[in-house]
Amino acid sequence: MCAGIVSKGIRSFPTVPSYPNRDLGDARAALDRGDGPAALKSLDRARRGYLGAHDSEGLEHVLDMTALVDPSDDRVRAGRENLAYAVKQNLRQESRRLARGRGEEWVDPYPDLQAPTEHTRFLITRRVRVMIGIGVLVAVALIVGGIIALALVDTSRTTVTLRLVNDTPHAVTVRGCNDSDCVSTWLHRGVGAGLETDTDVDAEDLVDVFRLEQPGPDLCLPVRVHDGYLRLGGAGGALAVRLSRATPCPGRTVLPTPTAQTAL
């Protein structure tokens, strides 16, 4: 099946890492041979690359090519809609960042994305239904297996205490982000002025991003957890970071300071 004609050529700008452009080329080749799943995988890799490079034009190009994926297969159609939604969310994020940088009022380019459930699809295939049925039948066995698994938990995972110190003059709500937009969070905690809060994080995490909700625009605090953990040198203790070091999102990375476990 002919995939159609792309209105924009695949770009190769020296200011953008080569890999998103290469992924875009892989997606073009997959479209030409009618391989929708492969095209979606390559387009998603390109999306993440352009997002990391803050390249809005590249994201728009991914969105254009996403529309060329053949939607005749239900699974591919669901993947195409999910990818298009993700790209539009990324474009919203970039437009917000640029507006803040210019000191302009942000205008949402996709205001209809306020309700994500209208744009995402979860395909329940026959295989999924069969697996659900099997899961119900073996529920008791899984419970027993879970009890046994407690004795087999991987103890190699190392955690370190991260101490968030609110040295600002006002109370702050701190959110630990699972994604670039901080829509999904693993931490949501209020910290009063002059106070601090501890949380355990994986010592192998390269960067953990926190978003600070405060009077005025939100700020971001990307913390270099693993580098800070290496500075502890196995001596124990915690890693402290001051919330006043947060900057406009996406924020500049901050190296935490090793400190005693009981006091700053």
Phi, psi and omega in degrees: 000134180289131183278346181103185184247129177277127185285341181240139178284158178289128189270162172213086182262138180294340181278353182247134177306148187291334189293325177294325177294322178294318177297324178295322176294321177297321179295320178299317179294320179294322177297319182297328180263006176076024181262088183297313180302317179295321179298318180296320179296316180293321179295323179291322175297319178296320179302313181294324178294314180293326178297316179296331179269003183053045183255094182294322181296320177297320178297320178297324179293320176300318180297318178299316183287331177300323180294344182271352180290131182295121184267016186293331177272134183300318182295317179293321179298319178296318179295322179295317180293320178296319180294317179300320179295317181297318180297317180296323176297319178296320178295323175299315181300315181293320179294324177294318180296317180293321179296319178295319180296327179270357182070029181254160175288134182278132176248119183294118180286343180225069183296341181284356180274012180294337180242090185302331184295341178282347187243345181257153181228140171240116186271118176264098182275174178299322180296321179297317180298320178296318180295324177297317179298317178296321180299322178295319183294328184256017184302316181297318180297323180294323178298315178297317179297326178296322178296318179294323183295337178301330179279350184246018183297139179293112180268006182281345180291126182253131177246160177222146180279125176253122183257116180264114186256117180274091178263021176266166183277007182219161178292147184225141171260123183254130178238130174273125191265135172266343182218173186294331179270355182059033174287318177261130184231153176248352179218135176214103190214135176272138180231118180289161179300132180080001180255178180216162177217144181253145174213145179269132180231161179290125182295342180274353179295125178293309180219130170250127185259132176241140176250133183254118175265122185208175174302128184094194182296148175295152176240160180239147182225088176281120186253128180278084187294309186297317178298320178294322179297321178297329179290338176293330177063029179075010183275358183081183182104194183231171175248126182250142176219136181273133182292340179292348180275359177294146181229168179306137183301143010281358173086160175259139183296146183233136177267119181289161183256128176299140182210164179295151183293331186263343182205157178287000000 
